[in-house]
Amino acid sequence: MAAGTRIIPAKTAGFCFGVDRAVRTTYDLVAAGKAVATFGPLIHNPQVVDDLREKGVRTITSPQGARPGETVVIRAHGVPPCVIEELRQAGVDFVDATCPFVQKIHRLVHVPCDAVWIAGDAAHPEVQGIVGHAIAPATVFPDAETLEKLLSSGPDYSDKEIICVAQTTFSIEEWKNCKKNIKKVCTNAKIFDTICNATQDRQSEAETLARASDAMVVVGGRHSSNTAKLFAVCSAHCPTFLIEQPSELSAASFSGCSRIGVTAGASTPAGIIKEVLKTMSEIVETNSVELEQTADTAVAEEVKNAEPAKSIDEMDFSEALEESLKSMSTDQKVKGVVMGFSPTEIQVDIGRKHAGFVPLDEYSNDPTADPQKDLKIGDEINLIIMKTNDAEGTVMLSKKRYDAAQAWNDVMDAEADGAIFEGVVTDVIKGGVLVATKGIRVFVPASLATESRNQPLDDLLRTKVRLRIIEVNKQRKRAVGSIKAVLREERKEKADAFWAHAAVGQVYQGTVKSLTSYGAFVDIGGVDGMVHISELSWKRIEHPSEVLKVGDEVEVYIKALDDEKKKISLGYKKAEDNPWEILRRNYPEGSVVDAEIVGMTTFGAFARVIPGIDGLIHISQIANRRIEKPQDELSIGQTVKVKITGIDFDKKRVSLSIRALLDPALEIPSIEEEDAPAEEAPAVEEAPAVEEAPAVEEAPAVEEAPAVEEAPAEEAPAAEEAPAAEEAPAAEEAAE
């Protein structure tokens, strides 16, 4: 190795988020004293697998291989759903450490479609797991050339619904070629870029580093797909050596190399990378080697210009990573990719070695916000660094604080431009409410919180509102808003739109706003109309509350409009619900019904035919004999069977008869009828005229009924319907 040789480690070398999570989970279980087995080798790194084996961790290849009391760790590659089901049925305790990026692919292929195409290695456990989650037939292809043959020789896929995904560690360049081929043939294909961010960054950086280096060293397991892809990417630009451990460097030749790049697969521990760098430094004199960061890192110049410069012995790979993290100061803004969820935090990848997490209480100021509903794996979110823990390798981040910082700038601008904000009322306090909007809290005074002063503030709690910023205190970072201003503007806009198109007869869905003794006020979308009490029901009511209550959703129609006074009269009761229409439709003359006795008079009884309509049973129609008064045969509340003998829809009168349903053979003449002189028969014929007495709702007319009995003889034809006419012969016989 030439004097002054530079060794340049890649920024993103080593464990990716998913592998790191699986490895830490396994070591934590071992530290907790549990018996542990992994489903297949945990990662494609023999050193890690050997270390776990020494700690008692077994490797099993089927659910049946689990021993009683063992906890099985599902590796980051994931497994088919049948494996999970077998573990559950066997009662095996297991921890699913499947990489969130892989879980995302499982969800993508688990949908109905015509076929699933997977770019990757068919023998790789990750791909086998994806195939197991696919509902439709799955086809795996290793490269674009194989895919092209599949498309040309297979069935016609032009109009088929195809789901296309790639193994998370698939070659980026090869995937680009695959997508081109798919788009040429399949017009209905859904292509998802499922190569994980860590893989993309790792491959892109390795290619950049290889182009600028005289040689590359790729550290990782030979069975690792990720490592194999890195080796292929680097080999295209310079001599590349693939090693699993530092001792293999003795076979590598770096003669004449002034720049040597070092990268590592996603399954390579930092400790092995550190040993590789130390071994490389020992090959030449210590003071002839510099450690640089890649040209695209923010701290490259800081590392190169550090005084005094550290040798490879003084600065190992882990220290180099720590140097890169120095740029991650508190309050620094970063972008994170959602990798997973737990009951207490959101796991994110911020493109660094450290594992990022967002505590749930740092997600949003909105207490109703649910990150698992708002976000999905792979989403990118803006964050602020709160705390870096180098010992644990973690970075605590906050979305809430980022949103608040951005929102404060928007709030200051909104005071001038009148922008409207949306938020959630989080607290009701003395004098008003607090609204969480874009990560900040805005105070809204009680007088500006509701459109009406009578509305309780508690009704606003946990509701979404729109408000306008009316005052900002920049020094104290406090803002005052008005909900009422927005409500009034919205109501005016709706009112203008209503009056521009309103017409009598239009039907609306409205909400009952208030009730008075004379009617109900209904909001029909920005304007209020009144339903008079007489329009609420076909029967007489004392108060609108008998029919409606505040908050009811009702269907109303416009009865009348007053454009000048901006008054709207609404109708509520429907014509088809008119009891007289129901009677006309369902109860013609001659119908027999069960009626309830609801009133008594000297000349008969009133009975309820249907709700809203009472009919008169004349005293002569109550029994088949003469009675002195209706109370002799009937009582209030009694249900009797009656026949409808007459309906006058114009006068709203119904005549009923019990006698018409009785057996005429059982009719018993009274003594009075036997003694009555023949000349009195016409008076009997006049009796039916009483049937024209009004119904209950026209009760005052009932008092005039006796006058009807004195009707002149010319009204006698009305008596043709009355059974009383049949009594005339009997009277004549009596006279004889």
MOTA-V140477 format. One record per residue. N is the residue number from 1. RES is the residue in one letter. SS is DSSP state (h for helix, s for strand, l for the rest). Layout:
BEGIN
n = [N N]
res = [RES RES]
ss = [SS SS]
END
This chain:
BEGIN
n = [1 2 3 4 5 6 7 8 9 10 11 12 13 14 15 16 17 18 19 20 21 22 23 24 25 26 27 28 29 30 31 32 33 34 35 36 37 38 39 40 41 42 43 44 45 46 47 48 49 50 51 52 53 54 55 56 57 58 59 60 61 62 63 64 65 66 67 68 69 70 71 72 73 74 75 76 77 78 79 80 81 82 83 84 85 86 87 88 89 90 91 92 93 94 95 96 97 98 99 100 101 102 103 104 105 106 107 108 109 110 111 112 113 114 115 116 117 118 119 120 121 122 123 124 125 126 127 128 129 130 131 132 133 134 135 136 137 138 139 140 141 142 143 144 145 146 147 148 149 150 151 152 153 154 155 156 157 158 159 160 161 162 163 164 165 166 167 168 169 170 171 172 173 174 175 176 177 178 179 180 181 182 183 184 185 186 187 188 189 190 191 192 193 194 195 196 197 198 199 200 201 202 203 204 205 206 207 208 209 210 211 212 213 214 215 216 217 218 219 220 221 222 223 224 225 226 227 228 229 230 231 232 233 234 235 236 237 238 239 240 241 242 243 244 245 246 247 248 249 250 251 252 253 254 255 256 257 258 259 260 261 262 263 264 265 266 267 268 269 270 271 272 273 274 275 276 277 278 279 280 281 282 283 284 285 286 287 288 289 290 291 292 293 294 295 296 297 298 299 300 301 302 303 304 305 306 307 308 309 310 311 312 313 314 315 316 317 318 319 320 321 322 323 324 325 326 327 328 329 330 331 332 333 334 335 336 337 338 339 340 341 342 343 344 345 346 347 348 349 350 351 352 353 354 355 356 357 358 359 360 361 362 363 364 365 366 367 368 369 370 371 372 373 374 375 376 377 378 379 380 381 382 383 384 385 386 387 388 389 390 391 392 393 394 395 396 397 398 399 400 401 402 403 404 405 406 407 408 409 410 411 412 413 414 415 416 417 418 419 420 421 422 423 424 425 426 427 428 429 430 431 432 433 434 435 436 437 438 439 440 441 442 443 444 445 446 447 448 449 450 451 452 453 454 455 456 457 458 459 460 461 462 463 464 465 466 467 468 469 470 471 472 473 474 475 476 477 478 479 480 481 482 483 484 485 486 487 488 489 490 491 492 493 494 495 496 497 498 499 500 501 502 503 504 505 506 507 508 509 510 511 512 513 514 515 516 517 518 519 520 521 522 523 524 525 526 527 528 529 530 531 532 533 534 535 536 537 538 539 540 541 542 543 544 545 546 547 548 549 550 551 552 553 554 555 556 557 558 559 560 561 562 563 564 565 566 567 568 569 570 571 572 573 574 575 576 577 578 579 580 581 582 583 584 585 586 587 588 589 590 591 592 593 594 595 596 597 598 599 600 601 602 603 604 605 606 607 608 609 610 611 612 613 614 615 616 617 618 619 620 621 622 623 624 625 626 627 628 629 630 631 632 633 634 635 636 637 638 639 640 641 642 643 644 645 646 647 648 649 650 651 652 653 654 655 656 657 658 659 660 661 662 663 664 665 666 667 668 669 670 671 672 673 674 675 676 677 678 679 680 681 682 683 684 685 686 687 688 689 690 691 692 693 694 695 696 697 698 699 700 701 702 703 704 705 706 707 708 709 710 711 712 713 714 715 716 717 718 719 720 721 722 723 724 725 726 727 728 729 730 731 732 733 734 735 736]
res = [M A A G T R I I P A K T A G F C F G V D R A V R T T Y D L V A A G K A V A T F G P L I H N P Q V V D D L R E K G V R T I T S P Q G A R P G E T V V I R A H G V P P C V I E E L R Q A G V D F V D A T C P F V Q K I H R L V H V P C D A V W I A G D A A H P E V Q G I V G H A I A P A T V F P D A E T L E K L L S S G P D Y S D K E I I C V A Q T T F S I E E W K N C K K N I K K V C T N A K I F D T I C N A T Q D R Q S E A E T L A R A S D A M V V V G G R H S S N T A K L F A V C S A H C P T F L I E Q P S E L S A A S F S G C S R I G V T A G A S T P A G I I K E V L K T M S E I V E T N S V E L E Q T A D T A V A E E V K N A E P A K S I D E M D F S E A L E E S L K S M S T D Q K V K G V V M G F S P T E I Q V D I G R K H A G F V P L D E Y S N D P T A D P Q K D L K I G D E I N L I I M K T N D A E G T V M L S K K R Y D A A Q A W N D V M D A E A D G A I F E G V V T D V I K G G V L V A T K G I R V F V P A S L A T E S R N Q P L D D L L R T K V R L R I I E V N K Q R K R A V G S I K A V L R E E R K E K A D A F W A H A A V G Q V Y Q G T V K S L T S Y G A F V D I G G V D G M V H I S E L S W K R I E H P S E V L K V G D E V E V Y I K A L D D E K K K I S L G Y K K A E D N P W E I L R R N Y P E G S V V D A E I V G M T T F G A F A R V I P G I D G L I H I S Q I A N R R I E K P Q D E L S I G Q T V K V K I T G I D F D K K R V S L S I R A L L D P A L E I P S I E E E D A P A E E A P A V E E A P A V E E A P A V E E A P A V E E A P A V E E A P A E E A P A A E E A P A A E E A P A A E E A A E]
ss = [l l l l l s s s s l l l l l l l h h h h h h h h h h h h h h h l l l l s s s s l l l l l l h h h h h h h h h l l l s s s l l h h h l l l l l s s s s l l l l l l h h h h h h h h h l l l s s s s l l l h h h h h h h h h h l l l l l s s s s s l l l l l h h h h h h h h h l l l l s s s s l l h h h h h h h h h h l l l l l l l l s s s s s l l l l l h h h h h h h h h h h h h h l l l s s s l l l l l h h h h h h h h h h h h h h h l l l s s s s s l l l l l h h h h h h h h h h h l l l s s s s s l l h h h h h h l l l l l l l s s s s s s l l l l l h h h h h h h h h h h h h h l l h h h l s s s l l l l l l l h h h h h l l l l l l l l l l l l h h h h h h h h h l l l l l l l s s s s s s s s s l l l s s s s s l l l l l s s s s s h h h l l l l l l l l h h h h l l l l l s s s s s s s s s s l l l l s s s s s h h h h h h h h h h h h h h h h h h h l l s s s s s s s s s s l l s s s s s s l l s s s s s s h h h l l l l l l l l h h h h l l l s s s s s s s s s s l l l l s s s s s h h h h h h h h h h h h h h h h h h h l l l l l s s s s s s s s s s l l s s s s s l l l l s s s s s h h h l l l l l l l l h h h l l l l l l s s s s s s s s s s l l l l s s s s s l l l h h h l h h h h h h h h l l l l l s s s s s s s s s s l l s s s s s s s l l s s s s s s h h h l l l l l l l l h h h l l l l l l s s s s s s s s s s l l l l s s s s s l h h h l l h h h l l l l h h h h h l l h h h h h h h h l h h h h h h l l l h h h h h h h h h h h h h h l l l h h h h h h h h h l h h h h h h h h h h h h h l]
END
